Amino acid sequence: MTLRRRVAGTQATRRDANRDRQIFDYREEEAIAEHCLMMADRGFPLTFDFLHRIAQAIINDRTSSNNEYDIGRHWVRGFLDRYPTLDQRYIAYQERVRKSAVRKDIRQLFYRDLANLAC
C-alpha cells in the first residue's frame, strides 16, 4: 500500500517526510558537502570530527550565544548517508591511514616482542 501511494505521489519518501525535522536545509547541506569535497581535494582529510566542527560552527553562527544548540552525535553519520560521495572519501581516508600505520617493519617488531613475552 505504501509503495502504491509513493508511486502515485500521495505519500512522501522518508527523506522528504523528515525534511522539516532536519537541522540544515537542502542548500546548507549542499554547501557543507561542496566545502568538504573542496577540502579533500586540497589534501585535508575528511573525518567525523571535521564534519562535526563545520556543522557546529554554522549552528553557533545561526543561534544566539545564550541559546546554543548541539547537532548531536549521530548527525555526521546521517549526513554521510545522505551524501555517499563524501562517505567514499571518508572510507578512502581511513584506508590510507590504516595502510600507513601498518608497515612491515612495525609488524615484525610487534611479533618479535610478542614472541619475547611468550617465552
Steps between C-alpha positions, in 0.01 A plus 500: 500500500779743590685431175183556298445837673860603442478416131174693478667793674263514795757388758841661540820303520661467843766749400243759393274431797780579746623819329326725753675320787850549361738758643616633163298556187598345167710798385697513824577130485606532137734785598650289780547207260666722238731651762600153621573384144707811435700446820552132417625594152753731665630218716313558825356172625128455541435388857196482725651768722556732202137467388371543853704817553381655173135428580533621857665824385208568265250432778690723743504784244128454441390500865560752775770431759232449768324225307771264378390186321704183462458313173517161668729205471312321219468796265829431319405139423163615364667771294742248348205271425333784310823578311662168401777677307628643826467164669727351231756774566487425872552128436789572263664720765459228763655247264803725439548548875472128562754416229750756624465380859565137421851489361695178462778602740248593770320168459828313531588687820156425641529126437858491631391672822202271524724196465728637774202542731385143434838355598 
